[in-house]
Amino acid sequence: MVSIFSLYPCNPLLYSSSSSSFRNFVEWHFNPSSNSNSASSSIDGRGGGGEFAEPARLDTNGKRSKLHASKGKERQNEKEWGVRDFDNEPSTRIRGSEGVASLRRNYNGKLDKNLKEKKYPRLSEEIILDSKWLPLLDYLSTFGIKESHFVQMYQRHMPSLQINVCSAQERLDYLMSVGVKHRDVRRILVRQPQILGYTVENNLKSHVAFLAGLGIPSSRIGQIIAVAPSLFSYSVENSLKPTVRYLVEEVGIKERDLGKVIQLSPQILVQRIDVSWNTRYMFLAKELGAPKDSIVKMVTKHPQLLHYSIDDGLLPRINFLRSIGMKNSDILKVLTSLTQVLSLSLEDNLKPKYLYLVNELNNEVQSLTKYPMYLSLSLDQRIRPRHRFLVSLKKAPKGPFPLGSLVPTDECFCQQWAGTSLDKYLAFRQRLLVRRFAEKFERKM
């Protein structure tokens, strides 16, 4: 006999084995003359469907259960939606005729309840795991989502685990078609599991079209979604577009720069831009005497500025630049030219570079106003290797070391400053890095 699962390719796990509608369906398959009315109501799709994989609640006569009819409203208010069915047992994945025979033997008994505990033991302990969720969990597992991630998704938005697996696949397929990487799906869903419930036509497409309308290249849209998946929870007309208007009309960002600003900091679309802009604008204007056009340049180059804490981020770095002898006007020049200085670590980045500048390169702090890029360069990968290499070749001047030699590419540096081959410099740098690593390791020991 042909298995019912080959005749009806829908995943049988979408039907609760403990519901009488599924039992009638199986009985009808083996004996069509019996119970035909109830069987037909189970397979023609009129009994359920919808967005969630919820089984029809029918009794053995094909009528809707009074128990579930009376509790239908109450279930909406329950904190734990993953409630077991009539006999308090989960459904089980069954394969082929052997599974059907097993189901017939257990018609008046209980199905195997160990499947979900075997597949998702931790999840079963953390939450009341409904077996109807297993097809979705299996599919999402292909993106590297672990049980710990499912727990987080459940805690953030429990209904996301009730989504029909076919609907979830349609939505994730669409996101990947617009550039979301397979490896980023896990991070997106853990942070914003609600995305599984957003329809392609009414939500996802309109938000993608909005991003494209800002001048963002199609090759970057997937990256923006991965960084700020919560943007799908904001209305395009009532939230996202007003934010963009504020950036242009109030902040002063040019429309041609909007796409670049959003690419640098997608989170800017989902924050209270009026509050973040006004507080930082007032701080920089008061602290450094910065005019608005200078602050707008900072935001355009480094919009992450609007996310930084004033007390823990902006002020300590400004005070450090003051402590090494910079005036407010010098600090403003540096920040306008290289705003990302405000994102650099004081202890691991700014202070070591400053000490190397004055102690090893014999430069004054004022040289930073001419070459602010120095603060953005890697001390281990760029500054120290080039300095030591020129010293080893006896081509380093006795006075202040020329910071201009740190700016060009490795190839240009070798041609213009070292007068040697690129391979020779790269080999020198590698030996220096290994030696520095060994010294740090010995100090830790």
Buried (B, 14 or more C-beta within 10 A) or exposed (E): EEBBBEEEEEBBBBBBBBBBBBBBBBBBBEEEEEBBEBBBBBBEEEBBEEEBBBBBBBBEEBEEBEEBEEBEEEEEEEEEBBEBBBEEBBBBBBEEBEBBEBBEEBEEEEBBBEBBBEBBEEBBEBBEBBBBBBBBBBBBBEBEBBBEBBBBBBEBBBBBBBBBBBBBBEBBEBBBEBBBBEEBBBBBBBBBBBBBBBEBEEBBEBBBEBBBEBBBEEEBBBBBBBBBBBBBBBEBEEEBBBBBEBBEEEBBBEEEBBBBBBBBBBBBBBBEBEEBBEEBBEBBBEBBEBEEEBBBBBBBBBBBBBBBEBEEBBBBBBEBBEEBEBEBEBBBBBBBBBBBBBBBEEEEBBBBBBEBBBEBBEBEBEBBBEBBBBBBBEBEEBBBBBBBBBEEBEEBEEEEBBBEBBBBEBEEBBBEBBEBEBEEBEEBBEEBBEEBEEEEEEEEE
